[in-house]
Amino acid sequence: MNGRNVVIGILSVLLVVLQWRLWIADGGVAHTHQLKQQVRALNHDNEQMRTRNAALDAEVRDLGSGVAAIEARARTTLGMIREGETFYLVVTP
């Protein structure tokens, strides 16, 4: 075996190691793709939470601003009625 074959063998092993590092190991292409997918999923979740928080914030401001919002909430959530009103429950078959 001459020196040229040794150099080719070493370079081949080095190429395989570097390719493994590029495609498979942490920090490689596969890992980067997985991290990008996680970031997209988390951004989607964050956007849903922002929308939910904005709705809750608006509801809190409505409840704090007047009696009408509190009354509407009591009617829909608790089924409360005013004195003198008649409650009708419609049941569909």
C-alpha positions in Angstrom: 0.0 0.0 0.0 1.6 3.2 -1.0 1.2 6.7 0.4 -1.4 7.8 -2.1 -3.8 5.0 -1.0 -3.4 6.0 2.6 -4.2 9.6 1.9 -7.3 8.5 -0.1 -8.4 6.3 2.8 -8.0 9.0 5.3 -9.8 11.5 3.1 -12.6 9.0 2.6 -13.0 8.4 6.3 -13.0 12.2 6.9 -15.6 12.7 4.2 -17.9 10.1 5.8 -17.5 11.7 9.3 -18.2 15.1 8.0 -21.2 14.0 6.0 -22.6 12.2 9.1 -22.1 15.4 11.1 -23.9 17.4 8.4 -26.9 15.2 7.9 -27.5 13.2 11.1 -25.8 14.7 14.2 -27.1 17.4 16.4 -26.8 20.7 14.7 -27.1 19.1 11.3 -29.7 19.5 8.6 -32.2 17.1 10.2 -31.9 18.7 13.6 -32.3 22.1 12.2 -35.4 21.1 10.2 -36.9 19.6 13.4 -36.2 22.8 15.4 -37.8 25.0 12.6 -40.9 22.8 12.8 -41.0 23.3 16.6 -40.6 27.1 16.2 -43.5 27.2 13.7 -45.7 25.2 16.1 -44.8 27.4 19.1 -45.5 30.5 17.0 -48.9 29.2 16.1 -49.7 28.4 19.8 -48.5 31.9 20.8 -50.8 33.5 18.2 -53.7 31.5 19.5 -52.9 32.6 23.1 -52.6 36.2 22.1 -56.0 36.1 20.5 -57.4 34.4 23.6 -55.8 36.9 25.9 -57.2 39.8 23.9 -60.7 38.4 24.2 -60.3 37.8 27.9 -58.9 41.3 28.4 -61.9 42.8 26.5 -64.3 40.8 28.7 -62.6 42.0 31.9 -62.8 45.6 30.7 -66.5 45.1 29.8 -67.2 43.6 33.2 -65.4 46.3 35.0 -67.1 49.1 33.1 -70.8 48.6 33.8 -73.7 46.8 35.1 -75.0 45.8 31.7 -72.1 43.6 31.0 -72.3 41.9 34.4 -76.1 41.4 33.8 -75.5 39.9 30.4 -72.9 37.5 31.8 -75.2 36.4 34.6 -78.1 35.8 32.2 -76.0 33.7 29.8 -73.8 31.9 32.2 -76.0 31.4 35.3 -79.4 31.6 33.6 -80.6 34.4 35.9 -83.7 36.4 35.1 -85.1 39.7 36.4 -88.0 40.0 38.8 -91.2 40.0 36.8 -89.7 38.2 33.7 -91.0 34.8 32.6 -88.4 32.2 31.7 -89.2 29.9 28.8 -87.1 26.9 28.0 -87.5 25.6 24.4 -86.6 22.0 24.1 -86.1 20.6 20.6 -86.9 16.9 20.0 
